[in-house]
């Protein structure tokens, strides 16, 4: 029911109940504060005597066999509450629950015992890259550390490639936007091809629909900012000032009360580029279908 519009209910479903004094049962997992949430509130309001509503978390079902604590460690807080707790929650406002007091580390630096990865976002107005290191654990999410950043404005792809090539880290893999495989009008070749031809950098990416879906991939990345227990698994070096600013200000578009809430983040040209670079890296390193990094399947 959470995916059925108000118009569908009021124009087509509700009239069919009138001629036979009928009734209807609406079953659904919540999806934000939409019309389904309003119908649920009718059942909680004594003024609507003909309405009743119930809210039951998944773990109260006799068929539920999963480990709740494990799910909390591997799902985002909002997703856990919505999909398993049957709670109405919103993805409005800030995209990532970034807390600089817990996630910004003053002395975070390169660790030679950990693999290093770089996420890249191309663009003339703003081009950027994030340098990440990962520490895997056999149970639960891996910890991700951002140790460096590159942020350029009004620049060319080759300038970005040159700076990334000069970074003083032994890089295990580079990841980028699948759009980078398309032909660049300025160079006549793709951004990926330019990186490969001029600097020997092979930029990897995933083409599957699940990964390329912004809503899915943002939700996937959010779990590293805050898992179901409210604990962060993503940390940033204090010197990455542009990244910190982006994670704090990356937001969903404002919406009016009569509009459906859109879960696609705002492309404001300021905070989205670094957030995209991070998303490309995490969604390639940790495929949405998997929660363990280690094997890169190319």
CORNORJO-V815812 format. One record per residue. N is the residue number from 0. PSI is psi in whole degrees, -180 to 180 (* if undefined). D_CENTER is the distance of its C-alpha to the mean C-alpha in Angstrom with 2 decimals. Layout:
BEGIN
N|PSI|D_CENTER / N|PSI|D_CENTER
END
This chain:
BEGIN
0|-29|24.41 / 1|-19|21.12 / 2|0|20.61 / 3|133|24.21 / 4|158|25.03 / 5|-39|27.61 / 6|-41|29.91 / 7|-43|30.02 / 8|-51|31.04 / 9|-33|33.55 / 10|-29|35.13 / 11|-41|35.29 / 12|-47|34.74 / 13|-43|36.47 / 14|-28|39.71 / 15|-16|40.23 / 16|-17|40.62 / 17|-40|43.33 / 18|-18|46.23 / 19|15|46.25 / 20|46|45.09 / 21|-180|42.07 / 22|165|38.97 / 23|147|35.37 / 24|120|32.84 / 25|120|29.14 / 26|136|26.78 / 27|155|23.01 / 28|139|19.85 / 29|156|18.72 / 30|76|16.12 / 31|-172|15.99 / 32|71|19.30 / 33|-158|20.76 / 34|-32|24.27 / 35|-38|24.04 / 36|-36|23.54 / 37|-42|26.66 / 38|-38|28.63 / 39|-40|27.74 / 40|-30|29.12 / 41|-41|32.33 / 42|-14|32.94 / 43|-5|32.73 / 44|119|35.07 / 45|-17|38.84 / 46|-22|39.63 / 47|81|38.14 / 48|-26|40.59 / 49|-1|39.77 / 50|142|36.10 / 51|149|34.76 / 52|149|31.25 / 53|150|29.91 / 54|116|26.68 / 55|122|26.46 / 56|155|23.75 / 57|-36|23.36 / 58|-8|25.06 / 59|-8|28.27 / 60|140|28.78 / 61|-14|31.43 / 62|-3|29.43 / 63|119|26.40 / 64|-2|26.77 / 65|166|23.49 / 66|111|23.24 / 67|-42|21.60 / 68|-37|21.35 / 69|-40|19.72 / 70|-39|17.08 / 71|-35|16.49 / 72|-21|16.04 / 73|0|13.49 / 74|156|11.36 / 75|157|9.50 / 76|-46|12.34 / 77|-42|11.57 / 78|-40|11.04 / 79|-47|14.16 / 80|-41|16.14 / 81|-53|15.49 / 82|-30|15.83 / 83|-33|18.44 / 84|-7|19.91 / 85|33|20.41 / 86|147|19.65 / 87|117|18.79 / 88|162|15.83 / 89|144|14.02 / 90|23|10.63 / 91|166|12.99 / 92|-134|13.70 / 93|139|11.53 / 94|-46|7.78 / 95|135|7.82 / 96|65|10.98 / 97|128|12.46 / 98|105|16.12 / 99|-25|18.33 / 100|-26|21.14 / 101|-27|19.48 / 102|-14|17.07 / 103|123|19.29 / 104|123|22.04 / 105|-37|25.22 / 106|20|26.63 / 107|126|23.65 / 108|179|24.92 / 109|133|25.14 / 110|112|26.02 / 111|-12|28.15 / 112|-8|27.60 / 113|147|23.87 / 114|151|22.46 / 115|135|21.01 / 116|154|18.32 / 117|128|17.51 / 118|136|14.56 / 119|138|16.08 / 120|123|15.49 / 121|153|18.77 / 122|145|20.37 / 123|-44|23.79 / 124|-42|22.89 / 125|126|20.51 / 126|141|19.87 / 127|167|18.11 / 128|148|17.29 / 129|136|15.90 / 130|121|18.05 / 131|151|16.65 / 132|147|18.59 / 133|140|17.73 / 134|113|19.83 / 135|152|19.65 / 136|146|21.03 / 137|-24|22.71 / 138|119|21.26 / 139|-176|17.76 / 140|150|14.85 / 141|155|15.85 / 142|137|15.99 / 143|131|14.60 / 144|123|16.83 / 145|116|16.55 / 146|-14|20.24 / 147|168|20.58 / 148|158|19.39 / 149|130|20.96 / 150|118|20.85 / 151|143|23.43 / 152|141|24.37 / 153|57|26.53 / 154|173|27.00 / 155|161|27.49 / 156|-41|25.58 / 157|-30|28.47 / 158|-42|28.29 / 159|-44|24.69 / 160|-40|25.69 / 161|-44|28.75 / 162|-42|27.06 / 163|-39|24.48 / 164|-29|27.47 / 165|-4|29.33 / 166|139|26.82 / 167|47|28.75 / 168|142|26.51 / 169|103|27.10 / 170|129|23.87 / 171|-42|23.06 / 172|152|20.76 / 173|141|19.15 / 174|147|16.03 / 175|-178|15.38 / 176|131|14.51 / 177|-25|16.56 / 178|-21|18.19 / 179|-12|19.95 / 180|-11|22.17 / 181|162|23.81 / 182|130|27.03 / 183|128|27.01 / 184|-27|29.74 / 185|-35|30.97 / 186|-20|31.46 / 187|-4|32.09 / 188|172|29.82 / 189|158|26.10 / 190|-39|24.17 / 191|-41|23.64 / 192|-38|27.38 / 193|-44|28.30 / 194|-42|26.39 / 195|-46|28.18 / 196|-43|31.61 / 197|-29|32.03 / 198|2|30.32 / 199|22|29.79 / 200|119|26.02 / 201|109|24.38 / 202|123|20.79 / 203|155|18.98 / 204|162|16.33 / 205|140|15.34 / 206|-11|16.58 / 207|151|15.75 / 208|-36|14.53 / 209|-45|11.83 / 210|-38|10.13 / 211|-14|11.07 / 212|118|9.75 / 213|-42|7.21 / 214|-46|6.54 / 215|-47|6.39 / 216|-36|4.49 / 217|-42|1.36 / 218|-37|3.44 / 219|-45|4.63 / 220|-34|3.94 / 221|-29|4.76 / 222|-25|7.80 / 223|-21|9.22 / 224|-33|9.58 / 225|117|11.28 / 226|-174|12.37 / 227|-19|14.50 / 228|1|17.39 / 229|14|15.85 / 230|137|16.18 / 231|150|14.13 / 232|13|13.84 / 233|128|12.84 / 234|148|15.83 / 235|138|17.00 / 236|143|20.59 / 237|-30|22.35 / 238|-13|23.53 / 239|67|20.09 / 240|-41|20.77 / 241|-40|18.84 / 242|-45|15.59 / 243|-44|16.30 / 244|-41|17.10 / 245|-46|13.95 / 246|-32|11.63 / 247|-27|14.13 / 248|2|14.46 / 249|118|11.20 / 250|164|11.67 / 251|153|11.75 / 252|149|15.18 / 253|149|18.09 / 254|151|19.53 / 255|162|23.02 / 256|-31|24.05 / 257|4|25.32 / 258|153|22.17 / 259|134|19.43 / 260|124|16.22 / 261|131|13.77 / 262|17|10.06 / 263|122|9.60 / 264|157|9.30 / 265|132|12.77 / 266|88|14.09 / 267|-3|16.59 / 268|-2|17.66 / 269|-48|17.53 / 270|-11|14.19 / 271|-26|11.88 / 272|-48|13.55 / 273|-39|12.87 / 274|-38|9.17 / 275|-42|9.35 / 276|-42|11.69 / 277|-42|9.61 / 278|-42|6.84 / 279|-41|10.06 / 280|-50|11.61 / 281|-42|9.41 / 282|-20|8.93 / 283|-42|12.66 / 284|-42|13.77 / 285|85|12.20 / 286|147|12.23 / 287|-30|10.32 / 288|-12|13.90 / 289|158|14.78 / 290|11|14.08 / 291|127|16.78 / 292|169|17.05 / 293|-45|20.50 / 294|126|21.34 / 295|111|20.10 / 296|90|21.25 / 297|*|22.51
END
